[in-house]
Amino acid sequence: MQSQLELRHLRTLLALAECGSVSQAAKRVFLTQSALSHQLKSLEEAYGLPLFERKTQPLRFTPAGERLLTLARQVAANVAQAERDLARLREGEAGELRIAVECHTCFDWLMPAMDAFRQHWPAVELDIVSGFHADPVGLLLTRRADLAITSEAEPQEGVVYQPLFAYEMVVIMARDHAAAGKAVWQAEDFADETLIHYPVPDSMLDLVRKVLRPAGVQPARRTSELTVAIIQLVASRRGVAAMPFWAVKPYLDRGYIASARIGDAGLQSELYAALRQDDARLAYMTDFLHTVREQSFATLPGLSVLA
């Protein structure tokens, strides 16, 4: 009997597992939500079994869906390995990939992705340019870095940008803060607070750039280099901070701090990879970007697709 399964079906199942919703999965595989739903319905009709439970958040797979998801992971890994082997035959195995970052929380997802990449391309020299850089893209143009992680895709000649992912920033506060039970903070709620943040320019602080400055709000400031130090300052009622949800979720789960959404629609931040145009088609560069997205969506909560 001819199988009903195609690679596109398996990619859809993987996207559903990683994104947790049909709408986000559709964006991940570049389909409309209705087209993805139709694809799933066709599979369910072919096998006579439901693949996931409706109206659950995040989405939960049935035993039949879990079985196909296991197959999808196995097939995806084998296909990716075969394509890497072909790329090595075409371009060779060696190269250099030096990464510059502008965000202090990047290492939470960058290090696992680098570890996975080293298994794919052991002959590629992989390194991080030391320190945090206010202009990591500039390092590309002077050839001191080969890839830069940046929060904005500002057009520059000879540089191309690849979207990585979007994520939500939340405000964090002490558990006994007067507004700890408030679900949403607006710009004016920060007016009488001390804002704790990394020692970077305001242009790199999305809360300031997108929320506070347009509203004319200027809270008191305090800076710290380390994420754990910011968490500790917030927990001890020294101020509030805006952090990625995925970075603070472990502390929220343990009850160390409280959080709230910033603005009714939430404060969304983005991350892009910038690279020299001449390097954009290198197989190991393409595979590194794929690995970053795959690892991040699989392990970090609350990510969304960045077009």
C-alpha positions in Angstrom: 0.0 0.0 0.0 1.4 3.4 -1.0 2.1 5.6 2.1 0.2 8.8 2.6 3.1 10.5 4.3 5.3 13.1 2.6 8.2 15.1 4.0 6.0 18.2 4.2 3.6 16.3 6.5 6.5 15.4 8.8 7.8 19.0 8.8 4.3 20.1 9.8 4.2 17.7 12.7 7.6 18.9 13.9 6.5 22.6 13.7 3.3 21.8 15.7 5.4 20.1 18.4 7.8 23.0 18.6 5.4 25.9 18.3 2.5 24.5 20.3 -0.2 26.0 18.2 -1.6 25.6 14.6 -1.3 29.3 13.9 2.4 29.5 14.9 3.2 26.2 13.2 1.6 27.5 9.9 4.0 30.5 10.0 6.9 28.2 10.6 6.3 26.1 7.5 5.1 29.0 5.4 1.5 27.9 5.0 -1.8 29.6 5.8 -3.6 28.3 8.9 -6.4 26.9 6.8 -3.9 25.1 4.5 -2.1 23.5 7.5 -5.4 22.5 9.0 -6.5 20.9 5.7 -3.2 19.0 5.6 -3.7 17.6 9.1 -7.3 16.7 8.4 -6.3 14.8 5.3 -3.8 12.8 7.3 -6.3 12.0 10.0 -8.8 10.8 7.4 -6.2 8.7 5.7 -5.3 6.9 9.0 -8.7 7.1 10.6 -7.2 8.5 13.8 -7.0 11.9 15.4 -3.4 13.2 15.6 -3.8 15.8 18.4 -6.3 16.9 20.9 -8.4 19.9 19.8 -8.7 23.1 22.0 -5.6 22.4 24.1 -3.0 25.0 24.8 -0.2 24.1 24.2 -1.3 21.5 21.6 -1.2 17.9 22.8 -0.6 15.0 20.5 -2.6 11.8 20.7 -0.8 8.4 20.7 -1.2 8.3 16.9 0.3 11.8 16.6 3.2 10.9 19.0 4.0 7.9 16.8 4.2 10.0 13.7 6.1 12.7 15.5 8.7 10.1 16.5 9.0 9.1 12.8 9.2 12.8 11.8 12.2 13.4 14.2 14.0 10.3 12.9 13.4 11.2 9.2 14.3 14.9 9.6 17.6 14.0 11.3 18.5 11.5 8.5 17.6 14.0 5.8 19.6 16.7 7.4 22.6 14.5 7.8 22.4 13.4 4.1 22.2 17.0 3.0 25.2 17.9 5.2 27.2 15.1 3.6 26.3 16.3 0.1 27.3 19.9 1.1 30.7 18.6 2.4 31.3 16.9 -0.9 30.5 20.1 -2.8 32.2 22.7 -0.5 34.6 20.8 1.8 34.3 20.3 5.5 36.5 23.1 7.0 35.8 26.8 7.6 35.6 29.5 10.2 32.6 30.8 12.0 33.2 33.6 14.5 30.1 34.9 16.2 29.5 38.4 17.6 26.6 39.1 19.9 24.9 42.3 21.2 22.5 40.7 23.7 23.4 39.6 27.2 20.8 36.8 27.2 22.0 35.2 23.9 24.1 32.6 25.6 21.0 30.9 27.0 20.2 29.6 23.5 23.4 30.1 21.6 25.6 27.7 23.6 23.3 24.6 23.1 23.1 25.5 19.4 26.8 25.7 19.1 27.2 22.3 20.8 24.8 20.7 18.3 26.5 22.4 15.4 30.0 21.1 16.4 28.6 17.6 16.0 27.5 18.4 12.5 30.6 20.3 11.3 33.6 19.2 13.5 36.2 20.7 11.1 34.6 24.2 11.2 36.4 26.5 13.7 33.6 27.9 15.8 34.2 30.7 18.3 32.5 33.7 20.0 34.1 37.1 19.6 34.8 38.1 23.2 32.6 40.7 24.9 29.2 42.3 24.0 29.2 44.6 21.1 27.0 47.7 20.4 27.8 47.3 16.7 28.3 43.6 16.0 27.5 44.1 12.3 30.5 46.4 12.0 32.7 43.5 12.9 31.4 41.6 9.9 32.6 44.4 7.5 36.0 44.5 9.1 36.2 40.7 9.0 36.6 40.3 12.7 33.4 38.3 12.8 31.6 36.0 10.4 28.1 36.2 11.9 26.5 38.7 14.2 23.4 38.3 16.4 21.4 41.6 16.3 18.0 42.8 17.3 17.5 45.0 14.2 17.9 44.4 10.5 19.3 47.7 9.4 20.2 47.6 5.7 23.9 47.8 4.9 25.7 47.2 1.7 27.2 43.7 1.6 25.3 42.5 4.6 22.3 40.1 4.6 20.0 39.4 7.5 18.3 36.1 8.3 15.4 36.0 10.8 16.0 33.8 13.8 12.9 34.2 16.1 10.7 36.7 18.0 10.0 36.5 21.7 8.0 38.4 24.3 9.6 40.7 26.9 7.9 40.8 30.3 8.3 43.1 33.3 9.5 41.3 36.4 9.1 42.5 40.0 9.4 41.3 43.5 6.6 38.9 44.6 5.4 41.4 47.2 5.5 44.4 44.9 2.4 46.5 45.1 1.6 45.8 41.5 2.5 42.1 41.5 -1.0 41.0 40.9 -1.5 43.3 37.9 -1.6 41.3 34.6 -0.6 44.2 32.2 1.8 47.1 32.8 1.5 50.2 30.7 4.2 52.8 30.2 3.0 55.0 33.0 3.3 52.1 35.5 7.1 52.4 35.2 7.2 56.2 36.0 7.9 55.8 39.7 10.0 52.6 39.5 13.7 52.0 39.3 14.4 50.3 36.0 17.2 47.8 36.2 18.8 46.8 32.9 22.1 45.8 31.2 24.7 48.6 30.7 23.9 49.1 27.0 22.7 52.1 25.0 18.9 52.9 25.1 18.7 52.0 21.4 19.3 48.4 22.4 16.6 48.4 25.1 13.2 47.6 23.5 11.3 48.7 26.6 12.8 52.2 26.4 12.8 52.5 22.7 9.3 51.1 21.9 7.3 51.9 25.1 8.8 54.4 27.5 10.3 57.0 25.3 7.3 57.4 23.0 5.2 57.9 26.2 7.6 60.4 27.7 8.2 58.2 30.7 11.7 58.4 32.3 12.1 56.1 35.3 15.2 56.1 37.5 17.8 53.7 36.3 20.3 51.1 37.6 22.5 48.7 35.6 24.0 45.3 36.1 26.1 43.1 33.7 24.6 39.7 34.8 21.1 38.3 34.4 21.2 36.5 37.7 22.2 39.8 39.4 19.3 41.6 37.9 17.0 38.8 39.1 18.4 39.1 42.6 18.0 42.9 42.6 14.4 42.6 41.5 13.6 39.9 44.0 15.0 42.1 46.8 12.8 45.1 45.8 15.5 47.2 44.4 13.6 47.9 41.1 11.9 46.2 38.2 13.3 44.9 34.9 12.1 43.9 31.4 13.5 40.5 30.4 12.7 37.8 27.8 10.0 35.5 29.1 12.1 32.4 28.2 15.1 33.8 30.3 13.0 34.4 33.5 10.6 31.5 33.3 12.8 29.3 35.6 12.7 32.0 38.3 9.0 32.5 37.8 8.4 28.7 38.1 10.3 28.7 41.4 8.3 31.6 42.7 11.4 33.9 43.1 9.7 36.8 41.3 6.5 37.8 39.6 5.9 39.0 36.0 3.4 40.9 33.9 2.8 41.6 30.2 4.0 44.9 28.9 1.2 46.6 27.0 -2.1 45.0 25.9 -0.5 43.2 23.0 2.7 42.4 24.7 6.2 43.7 23.9 7.7 41.7 21.1 11.5 41.6 20.5 13.3 40.1 17.5 16.6 38.5 16.8 18.4 38.3 13.4 21.6 36.8 12.2 23.7 39.2 10.0 26.3 37.8 7.7 28.4 39.0 4.7 26.6 38.5 1.4 29.4 36.4 0.1 29.1 33.9 3.0 25.3 33.6 2.9 25.3 30.5 0.7 28.0 28.5 2.6 26.5 25.2 3.6 27.8 25.3 7.2 26.5 28.8 7.6 23.1 27.8 6.4 23.2 24.7 8.7 24.2 26.9 11.7 21.1 29.1 11.2 18.9 26.1 10.9 20.4 24.6 14.0 19.8 27.8 16.0 16.1 27.9 15.0 15.6 24.2 15.6 17.3 24.2 19.0 15.6 27.4 20.1 12.1 26.5 19.2 12.5 23.1 20.8 13.9 24.3 24.1 12.8 28.0 24.7 9.2 28.7 25.7 7.1 31.5 24.1 9.0 31.9 20.8 7.2 33.0 17.6 8.2 32.9 14.0 10.0 36.0 12.7 9.3 36.5 9.0 
